Amino acid sequence: MSGPRLAVVGATGIVGRELVALLEKRRFPASSLSVFSSGRTRTGVRFRGRRLRAASADMRRLAECDLVFLASSETVARRLGPALARRGVWVIDDSSEFRLDPEVPLVIPEINAGALSPRRRLIAGPNCTMTGLAVAAWPLHRRSAVREIRIASYQAVSGAGRSALSEYFQQSERRGGFAADGRAPLPRRHPARTLPRPIAGNVFPQVGGFDAQGHTGEESKIASELRKIWGAPRLRVSATAVRVPVVRGHSLAAWLRFAGPFPAARARRLLAAAPGVKLRRTGDYPSPADCAGTWPVHVGRVRAGVDARELALWIVSDNLLKGAALNSVQIAERLLSLGWLNQT
Ligand SMILES: NC(=O)c1ccc[n+]([C@@H]2O[C@H](COP(=O)([O-])OP(=O)(O)OC[C@H]3O[C@@H](n4cnc5c(N)ncnc54)[C@H](OP(=O)(O)O)[C@@H]3O)[C@@H](O)[C@H]2O)c1
């Protein structure tokens, strides 16, 4: 097959596996795909019917590619991203390392594909929680600027990576599965290494570390990345990010405040026509269990807030897909359609 030479670094992680699967599912015209990992494990991934063995990330081999997806840590992104971009390789990074760098476009194609430039080869994919909010509220913000947003997030365990997920499964097993009545005791000695508290049968308002003002890393990312993607530096955002015992799919309760009245009926009309958004009819609503594995950002419960200038929304999206892998593949598809990606 002709097409650009691709690589995925972190291909054995939960985002990386989705990336590889999407490249196949969406028939991305790659002439080759190389996959990389820490090199510590002997795992591989399947692509177009073949099993690819993941090798440890190797600068020489990566520099021979046209496009490299980074789905690994900030440290790996720092080591590889700028060096590859300087050699003319397109790099799409899912980590938070470069998202707020003014030289690096932070892109959600439905919103700001115009930030892409042939001169800026390192591109950042945004935070998975912020993405659902940004996509869902964008058609409303375009009609009438949002002044203020308050959100509470309900974030899946997979958002914290493979090790958090296995921690959750271990804790669930130790509880003998899920106790529907919530009375089963939490294990006293839970194997919590990645998450700050036991997550099986629990929720806690901490995603990331705390800053001096008491905000968590996730809450700050939601605010600062949204301002950058929307180009709205004065947008006021207040967030409480909560981890919940859900495998996959981030949910958000959001309240948007406008300068003037914004009727819910108008919001529903705009959302029904918005790219990347799936609006549920009144009386129905999305939940992670029915949105996991799907591509759009799902919106429901669209209604007035405390007064006519406020709208309340319920938003659910798959953190591994639109929140990470799908958004990156969509950026790559955009580079391809712009004719900026080499066709070998
Ligand atoms: N999970 C989400 O919902 C989500 C959403 C948006 C963005 N992100 C970001 O996407 C990135 C990947 O997240 P994830 O959830 O997929 O994490 P993960 O499941 O923990 O996977 C991490 C991947 O990185 C690889 N890796 C570790 N050290 C490496 C090294 N020195 N060189 C090359 N590869 C190395 C791992 O390989 P081994 O298999 O060899 O350990 C694995 O493939 C993170 O930056 C995360 O913040 C995640």
Ligand as a Chemical Component Dictionary entry (heavy atoms), coordinates in Angstrom:
data_LIG
# 
_chem_comp.id                   LIG 
_chem_comp.type                 NON-POLYMER 
_chem_comp.pdbx_formal_charge   0 
_chem_comp.three_letter_code    LIG 
# 
loop_
_chem_comp_atom.comp_id 
_chem_comp_atom.atom_id 
_chem_comp_atom.alt_atom_id 
_chem_comp_atom.type_symbol 
_chem_comp_atom.charge 
_chem_comp_atom.model_Cartn_x 
_chem_comp_atom.model_Cartn_y 
_chem_comp_atom.model_Cartn_z 
_chem_comp_atom.pdbx_ordinal 
LIG N1  N1  N 0  -5.691 7.066  29.031 1  
LIG C1  C1  C 0  -6.348 8.130  28.573 2  
LIG O1  O1  O 0  -7.589 8.205  28.636 3  
LIG C2  C2  C 0  -5.582 9.260  27.939 4  
LIG C3  C3  C 0  -6.294 10.299 27.329 5  
LIG C4  C4  C 0  -5.582 11.387 26.769 6  
LIG C5  C5  C 0  -4.214 11.390 26.819 7  
LIG N2  N2  N 1  -3.545 10.369 27.427 8  
LIG C6  C6  C 0  -2.087 10.395 27.425 9  
LIG O2  O2  O 0  -1.635 9.389  26.511 10 
LIG C7  C7  C 0  -0.396 8.852  26.967 11 
LIG C8  C8  C 0  -0.521 7.341  27.066 12 
LIG O3  O3  O 0  -1.490 7.024  28.050 13 
LIG P1  P1  P 0  -1.994 5.543  28.330 14 
LIG O4  O4  O 0  -3.201 5.691  29.168 15 
LIG O5  O5  O -1 -2.085 4.755  27.073 16 
LIG O6  O6  O 0  -0.796 4.964  29.213 17 
LIG P2  P2  P 0  -0.375 3.437  29.474 18 
LIG O7  O7  O 0  -1.546 2.528  29.263 19 
LIG O8  O8  O 0  0.294  3.427  30.780 20 
LIG O9  O9  O 0  0.698  3.125  28.307 21 
LIG C9  C9  C 0  1.968  3.725  28.286 22 
LIG C10 C10 C 0  2.723  3.280  27.047 23 
LIG O10 O10 O 0  3.987  3.941  27.028 24 
LIG C11 C11 C 0  5.019  2.960  26.847 25 
LIG N3  N3  N 0  6.270  3.387  27.428 26 
LIG C12 C12 C 0  6.612  3.499  28.738 27 
LIG N4  N4  N 0  7.895  3.920  28.871 28 
LIG C13 C13 C 0  8.375  4.079  27.608 29 
LIG C14 C14 C 0  9.638  4.463  27.062 30 
LIG N5  N5  N 0  10.667 4.808  27.861 31 
LIG N6  N6  N 0  9.781  4.507  25.712 32 
LIG C15 C15 C 0  8.751  4.171  24.893 33 
LIG N7  N7  N 0  7.539  3.784  25.348 34 
LIG C16 C16 C 0  7.353  3.743  26.686 35 
LIG C17 C17 C 0  4.463  1.715  27.503 36 
LIG O11 O11 O 0  5.176  0.564  27.030 37 
LIG P3  P3  P 0  5.296  -0.834 27.865 38 
LIG O12 O12 O 0  4.090  -1.652 27.427 39 
LIG O13 O13 O 0  6.572  -1.411 27.407 40 
LIG O14 O14 O 0  5.268  -0.469 29.318 41 
LIG C18 C18 C 0  3.020  1.770  27.005 42 
LIG O15 O15 O 0  2.961  1.315  25.669 43 
LIG C19 C19 C 0  -0.090 9.549  28.305 44 
LIG O16 O16 O 0  0.758  10.645 28.079 45 
LIG C20 C20 C 0  -1.458 10.043 28.753 46 
LIG O17 O17 O 0  -1.366 11.168 29.606 47 
LIG C21 C21 C 0  -4.184 9.301  27.976 48 
# 
loop_
_chem_comp_bond.comp_id 
_chem_comp_bond.atom_id_1 
_chem_comp_bond.atom_id_2 
_chem_comp_bond.value_order 
_chem_comp_bond.pdbx_ordinal 
LIG N1  C1  SING 1  
LIG C1  O1  DOUB 2  
LIG C1  C2  SING 3  
LIG C2  C3  SING 4  
LIG C2  C21 DOUB 5  
LIG C3  C4  DOUB 6  
LIG C4  C5  SING 7  
LIG C5  N2  DOUB 8  
LIG N2  C6  SING 9  
LIG N2  C21 SING 10 
LIG C6  O2  SING 11 
LIG C6  C20 SING 12 
LIG O2  C7  SING 13 
LIG C7  C8  SING 14 
LIG C7  C19 SING 15 
LIG C8  O3  SING 16 
LIG O3  P1  SING 17 
LIG P1  O4  DOUB 18 
LIG P1  O5  SING 19 
LIG P1  O6  SING 20 
LIG O6  P2  SING 21 
LIG P2  O7  DOUB 22 
LIG P2  O8  SING 23 
LIG P2  O9  SING 24 
LIG O9  C9  SING 25 
LIG C9  C10 SING 26 
LIG C10 O10 SING 27 
LIG C10 C18 SING 28 
LIG O10 C11 SING 29 
LIG C11 N3  SING 30 
LIG C11 C17 SING 31 
LIG N3  C12 SING 32 
LIG N3  C16 SING 33 
LIG C12 N4  DOUB 34 
LIG N4  C13 SING 35 
LIG C13 C14 SING 36 
LIG C13 C16 DOUB 37 
LIG C14 N5  SING 38 
LIG C14 N6  DOUB 39 
LIG N6  C15 SING 40 
LIG C15 N7  DOUB 41 
LIG N7  C16 SING 42 
LIG C17 O11 SING 43 
LIG C17 C18 SING 44 
LIG O11 P3  SING 45 
LIG P3  O12 DOUB 46 
LIG P3  O13 SING 47 
LIG P3  O14 SING 48 
LIG C18 O15 SING 49 
LIG C19 O16 SING 50 
LIG C19 C20 SING 51 
LIG C20 O17 SING 52 
# 
